[in-house]
Amino acid sequence: MHPTDKERDFLQLILANKGIILKICQLYCPDRADREDLTQDIIYQLWRSAERYNKEYRFSTWMYRVALNTAISFYRADRRRTTLPLSPLHLTIEDAVNSIGTERLAGLQHCIQGLNELDRALILLYFEEKTYQEMAEIMGLSETNVATKLSRIKEKLKKCVQLRFKEN
């Protein structure tokens, strides 16, 4: 069976923007198998929602929105069924030997994992250097709300990282 033009165009858009999916899956799923499941879920939801895509907006903006909503739903469902959550704190000996820069990065990643799902999505978009307007479109918030939330998130992360390194 050969793919239709519509299917081919969809696959090209997905491949051109696959980094979005990979980053979101990495952020919400520390386990490789879960990341693979979430990747499939996101692609399925994008396909199901393709008819509702408004071509007035950039594809990547729409894709972020669908992918983040899918990841948040996946995360919530996974959290309910998982009894022992895996944590980035379970470091291997090799990880412990790495440089202080890696330790700080691991500390930041741990702090980000401690944020709620929506805050994690916002900080991902911030690290992706999205504008407040783009973040607002993707998240369905006002630009003012995005700015306020990001300010609070950054302050939380700063305190969390400082606490982690005081303990060490």
N, C-alpha and C positions, 0 to 999 in steps of 0.2 A: 504494500500500500504506500503510495507516494503522498507526501504532505502537500496540502493546498497552499496557495499563495498566502492566505491569511495565517496559516500555521507557520510557514517559513518566515514571514515578517515578524510574527510574535517571537519566534525563537531567536531571530537576529537581535531584536530589542533586548531580550533577556540576556543574551551573551554579551552585548555591548555594555550592559549595566550590571553584570554579575557581581561586581565588587560590592554593590549595595547589599545584595543578599548575603554574601560571605561575611561582611562586617556585622550585620545584624545577627546572623546565626552565631558568630563567635561571641558576641556580647551577651546573648541570652542563654547559650548552651555551652557549658564547659566540657561536656562529654561529646566525643566525636559522633557516636551513634545518634544522639539527640540532634546534633547539628545537621546530620544527613536527613533525619526525619523532618526537621523544621524547614530545611531547604526545599524538600519535596512539597511540603504544605504550602510554602510561600509561592512556589511556581504554580501549584494547582489553584491557589486563590487568585493569583494574577490572571491565569487563564479564564477562570470563572468570571472575573470582574472585567475582562477585556472590553466587553461591550459598553461598559459604563465609563470607560476612559474618555475624558474630554480633551480633545486635541488642542484646545486653547492653552492648555498647561503643558509644561515639559513632562515627558514620559518619566524621567527620573524622579520628579516630585510625586507623581501619582504612585510610582513604584515604591518609594519610601513609605508612603502612607499605608498602602496595602501590606507591605512586608512588616512594618512595625506593628500594625494591628494584629496581624497573624502571629508574630513573635510574642506579643503580649498575651494573647489568648493561649498560645502553646505553653508559655511559661507558667501561667496561672493553673492550667490543667495539669502540667507536669509537677508543679509544687504540691498539688493536692494528692497526687498518687505516689510521690517519692517519700520514703520514710527517713532515709539518711542522705541529706543533700551533700553533694560533692562540693568542695571548696578549694579555691586557689591556694589556701594555706597548706594543703597537703603537698609540700614541696619534696622533690627528690633530692638526693645528696648532690647531684650535679647542679641543680638549681641553686642550692645553698652556697656553692662555691663561686657562683657568678659575681660580677662586679656590683658595687653599690648602686650604680645606675639601674641595673636590672632589679635590684631589691626595691628601689623606689618605684619602678614601673609596676612590679608585682604588688606593692602596697597600694598604689593608685588603682590598679585593676580590682583588688580586693574591695577597696572602698566603693568603687563604681558598682560592683556586684551587690553591695549592701543598699543601694538606692532602690526606690520602688520602680516599677516597670516604666512608667511615663517619664520619670526623671532620667532613667538610663537612656531612653530614646532621645531626649533632648540633649544630653551630654554627648551622645554619639553624633548628632547633627552638628553640635558645636565643634567637635574635633574634626568633623568633615568640612569645617569652615563654611557652613551654610550661613546665609544672611538671616537676620531675624524674620524678614518677610518670607523667605523660603521655609524656615522652621515653622512659622505660623501657618502657612499653607499645608504643610505636611501633617502637622499635629492638630490642625483645626482649632488653633488658639489665636488670640490677638497678638500683635507684635509686642504690645506693652506687657502682656501676660508672659510671653516668652522671655522678655528681658528680665522681668522680676523673678521668674522661676530659675533662670540660668544664674542669676546673681546669688540666689539662695543655695543652689546646687553647688556652685563653685566654693562657697563658704563652707558648706558641709564637707566637701571633699578635702579642702585645705585642713580643716580641723581633724578629720579622720586620718589623713596622712601624717600630720604632726603627732597625733596620739600614737600611731603605730610605731613611729621612730623614737618616741620617748621611751616606749616599753622595751625597745631592743638595745 
